[in-house]
Amino acid sequence: MNGPMAQPTVSKCLKQVTEALNSSSTLRTFFNEKYGFLGICGCNDCTHIAIVRPQENERFFNRKHFHSINCQVICEANCKIISIDASYGGNTHDSFIWQNSEICDHLESLTNTTDETAILLGS
């Protein structure tokens, strides 16, 4: 992580997200019952949060020509947020944030080591 977050906080957040994704059968049930989608355990997208121009502005100046943090948010079927990563500057592409997230690694390992399919919809 790039932000000023204490290791115990990161560990606690990662544990909560991991538990939520490991209980993907419950999350998948919500999506199936509510929307008729099979295998979906959450939705993922990024949004730009405008910030005041910082001293080091290159990584925060986005393609829309303002300074921002690119924040990745994952939620479950009832729109409850189960993960937020606000550690990247506005010029970071959504796919880079996803590919470098521990959640991406965790879902790939779930898919590779179990018969469960756990899919996130989104960017």
N, C-alpha and C positions, 0 to 999 in steps of 0.2 A: 504494500500500500504506500502511496505517496504522501498522504495527509498525516497531520500530527495526531495520531490515535495511539493510545496506550495498548500494549500487547494484551493485557487481560480483557480489554474491551473487544479487540479484534477476535480473540479466542471465543469469547462469549457469543458474539454475533455469528461467527462461523459455525459454532455448535448449534445455535438455534436454526440457522438456515439449513445445515446438514440434516438436522432432525426433521425439519419440514419436508425436505426433498426425499429423505429416506422413508417417510410416511407417504410416499407418492401415491400409494393405492388409495388413500383417503382423498388426496388432492385430485387424483384422476377421477374418482367417483363424483366429486363435486362438478367437475367440468362435463362429465358424461351426462349427469342428471340435469344440469342447468342448460347446457348448450348442445348436447348430443355429440361431442367430440370424444373419441377414444384415445387413450394414452397421453392426454395433455395434463401436465401437472402445474403449469403456470404460464404467465405471459411476461415477456421481457421487452423493454424498450429503453431508449436513452432520451433525455431531454436536456436542453441547455438552460442553465440558471445564470442569469446575467450577474456580473460582478463589476465592482469598480476596477478600473485599469490598475493592475499591480505593477510593481517595479520591473519584474521579469515578465514581460507581456506576451512573448512569442507563443508559448504553449497554451495561452488562454484566449488568444485572438482567433475566433472561429470563422468558418466560411460565410457566415451571414454578416460579417463585418462588425462584430461587437465582442467584448471580452466576456467569457463565461467559463463555467465548470460544466463538463459533460457528465451528467449523472445517470447511471444505469439503475433502473428500478425493476424488480420482479414482484409480481403479485399473484395471488391465487384466484380462484373463480369468483369469490365474493369481494374482489378488489382489496383484500387485506394485503398490505405490503409485507413481503417476507424477506426482502433483501434490498439494500441500497448501497451503491458504490459511487461516492462523489469524490474520488481521488484523482481524476484526470482533467486536464485542461480542455478548453473548448475546441482546440484544433485536433483532438484525438478522435479518430473514427469509431463509431459504435461497434463495428466488428472487431476492432483491435481490443477494445475494453472487454468484450465478451470472450474472445479467444484467450485473453490473459487473466481471466477470472478463475478463482478457485472453484466456483460453482460449475463452470464449464467442465473443468477437469473431473469434478465429482460426478456429474451426470454422465460423462463419457465412461468413467470407471463403472458406474452402475450398469450402464448398457452392456459393457464388455464382460462383466463378471456375473450378471444375473440374467434371467429370462425376462425381467421386467423392461418395459419400454417407458421411459420418462422423458417426455418431450416438452420443451418450452416454445410457445408461439412468440414471434417477435422478430426484432432486427438481428 
